[in-house]
Structure formats: structure tokens, C-alpha cells
Amino acid sequence: MVSGGSVGKIALPAGDLRKPVADALSASGLHVEGYGEGSRQYRLPVRDREDVRVRVFREKDIPIQVALGNYDVGITSLAWVQEIQSRFPQQELVLLGDLGIGAGRIVAAACAADIASLADIGALGRVRLASEYPNIADAFARSARLARYRVQPVSGAAHAYPPEDADVVIVAESDDGFLGEHGLAPLFTLLDNSAWVIGNASALAKKDLRSVLDALLRSGRGARDGSLRLPPPIAARSNGRTTEAPREILRMAVPDGHQQRHVYEALEVAGLSFDGYGEKTTVRRPQSGIDGLAVKVVRPQDMPQLVATGDIDIAVTGRDCLNEHLYQFPSSPAYEIIDLHRAQYNLSAVVEADLPADDLAGAFKHWRAKGREVLTIAAEYPATADHYARSRHFWRYRVIPIAGASEGFVPEDADVLIEGTETGRTIAENNLKVIDLLYRSTSCVIARRDAGLAGNRKKVFEHLRGALEKASGSSQS
């Protein structure tokens, strides 16, 4: 270890872990000012400790930042560490200790009415898995020796996918009643989850971080086995079915989250009322009130893939979500059929406010003069960022996928941030500025090219299309 003068860079989690982690740190003598109170600042001072720098991230991003060496130490759920290590086992991530907070488990679960045990999966033929942890889901499927399977990465609400859109889900469970409330039964526990302290192997070897680690680990449970538990091979067996019956119901997806209010307003104008889907209320399967139409509430980021695969026939999402999908899968059959002209914002390239340039050409000139050989782009939509960098002729670049808390990435951890901006107020508050516009995003209705709809499904589809086109016209008046 290199002693003296070493500054420890710590990545701390936003979200549900923020308060218990803040309490644990304070009890150990590390008082991160404003952290437990939910400060909107992402860089926070540590009282009486000039040898420590703190940055707040979404949990999912912390193992990536530590693995890259941008931060020496981090605190995050063990599940997100295993999600990276399941695919990239050679990363320089070291598990240092379990803090004993945020306890839960990662389980494989299925619809209780259809699948009662792991053995029942063997009768499915093709197995559909959905998860926020797609690498863990893939490890589960390979260990179980599933002959045919498809992993659907989702942005959240995986518990809503069975039985229509998934046979098995890999989900985080912190409440013993959570699965039952959604009609699911646990099949296998892959991980006992909790918040852990992790470190970068090179940083631990080069820096004297003992005072930081002693404080971080003081209130924890120490080291324990943090590895995944994987299932044994599942024997294939016949269930007597040779083909699936054709679907007679048209399936529609509407969004939760920040788009929900706007979409609800559009549905009202269109004369469509779904019982259980309101301006703020969300039931995952609202009643459509239309014969032959089933409605499901999912994350807008996940809709284009569901439409492309034919699981969903028509969906209301954001153009940003559709473009991200199309940049990743250019031959996808998903396409926009109606622009609702709602929930509009600019998707922009953002840089530090002190950068002595007002456009991208000036920024390039500045970075080249500084000898920057590789530029770093942070984005919640990595395929969009990659397309943007190629279209604007960045010379050499890398894209860091992020999960949120984005304004804090520039300038320490990225040169450019691809970010949604409405008023620009948050950008300015974080000492950033817009330097280029990618496009203006809006809520839109999407469907599948050559879907082959017929009979009542086609009739219902055309009814929805006509109603939503009326809502589109109304929003422009």
C-alpha cells in the first residue's frame, strides 16, 4: 500500500439504501453531510475528513464505477455485484464485507397456478425468463441446462410478466409477502441479498485505505460467502402439448412512471378508460372495458422489445425508448404509428458549464488541444449514445451505461452526458450546459410491422388507433 496523502473515493447508493447506509456510516464516524437527508447534490463532503471524497450513484452503477477504477470503494446490493460478475468474472471487484442492511433475497419465481417447482419447468419446452438481472437469469438457465430459453431484460416490475410474458422471473424480494401478492411462488433462492462494501483490487493494492475501510466495515457483519447458488440440471419432459393455441385477444401496454400522467390524459381525450389505470393509481392489469382487449402496465423502456417479439400488439411509450431499441436492433419490426405530442423533452448532449466551447466542434477542438485520446460518454440509453458518437464523428470514445443520478457524472467520470432536458434548470444547478441536441422526444404509439392481425383483434386494433389519433390531434390544438 502507498501510505500518506491517499484520497479515498467512495461511491454511495441513492434510493432505498440511502437512509440505512447513512445511519451506518454516521455510527462509524463517517458523517456524509446531506446524504441521509436526501440531498439532491451528488458530490457530498465528509465532515472532518479531507482524505475522503464521496459521490452518490444509483446502485446498479456502483459496481461498474468501482470495476473501472473510477472509485476505490463502494456500497451496493450484492445482487448488482453478482449481475456484473456473472458475465464478467475477471473484473477487479473485491467483496470486502456485508453491512447487514437492506436484507432480502434474489429468487427464481413463477406463477403459482402454473409452475409449482423447478421440475415443472422441464415440461415447458421453450422457457421465457424476465429479470432486471439478465446475466443472473442467463446463469440460472445455463446451470439448469434449459434446452431452449429466452431472457427478457426488463427495467423493472418483472413480477408483472408471468404468466403472459414470462414463465420464470428472477426478482429481488425483501418482503415475505411480496411474491404471493402478485400470484407468484418462489422456486429457488439464488442469493441472500444485502448491502456490501466492495473495492477495486488495484486501488486496494496501491492506496492506504485502511482508515476508510475500518470506518465503513465497523458496523457490518464482516465477510461471508457472497456467491450465487445455481440450480441443478432440470430434466426435460413432455406436457402433452405440441403447439400453442393462437391468441384471440389484442394486447396493449401502457406505461408507469413519469409518462403515466400524460398517457392517462391522452386516453381520456381518446375516450378510453381503463379501470385501475389513473393519473396516479397503477394496477398492473387494469380492466379495459373493451371486449377482446387486455391491458398491461409495464415500464416504457421495455415496450419496444415486447412489441417486436409479438408479445404486445400495441403500446404507448416514449420515442426515446423506441429509438434506443431501433439503434440496437435496426431490423426490428417495431415502429411508431402515432405521435401523441405529450411528455415532450429534448434529448441533449451535456458537458460541464466551464468548458470553453458553445458547440460540439468547439468542444472537439478543446479536447484535442488537451490531448484527450478517448472521450467518455455516460448515458441511460447506451445504443443512442453510440449512434450519436458515430454520427457526430467522435474520434475514439467509450460509452458507460448508467441507471440514473446522471448529472453527477460530468466532468469527473465522463466528458459528455446524454440527458433529457425540459427547462434546463437541473442542468444549470449542477454546473452543466447543453452543447448539442440529438432530437425531441415525445409519447408515441407503437406497433409491429406485418403483425398479421385478423378478425376481432384487427377490429380492436383499428378502434384503438382511431381513438388515439383523435387524442394526438387534440394535443396539438
Secondary structure, 3 states (H helix, E strand, C coil): CECCCCCEEEEEECHHHHHHHHHHHHHCCCCECCCCCCCCCCEECECCCCCEEEEEECHHHHHHHHHHCCCCEEEEEHHHHHHHHCCCCCCCEEEEEECCCCCEEEEEEEECCCCCCHHHHCCCCEEEEEECCHHHHHHHHHHCCCCEEEEEECCCCHHHCCCCCCCEEEEEECCCCHHHHCCEEEEEEEEEECEEEEEEHHHHHHECCHHHHHHHHCCCCECCCCCCCCCCCCCCCCCCCCCCCCCCCEEEEEECHHHHHHHHHHHHHHCCCCEEECCCCEEEEEECCCCCEEEEEECHHHHHHHHHCCCCCEEEEEHHHHHHHHHHCCCCCEEEEEECCCCCEEEEEEEECCCCCCCHHHHHHHHHHCCCCCEEEEECCHHHHHHHHHHCCCCCEEEEECCCCHHHCCCCCCCEEEEEECCCHHHHHCCEEEEEEEEEECEEEEEECCCCCCHHHHHHHHHHHHHHHHHHHHHHC
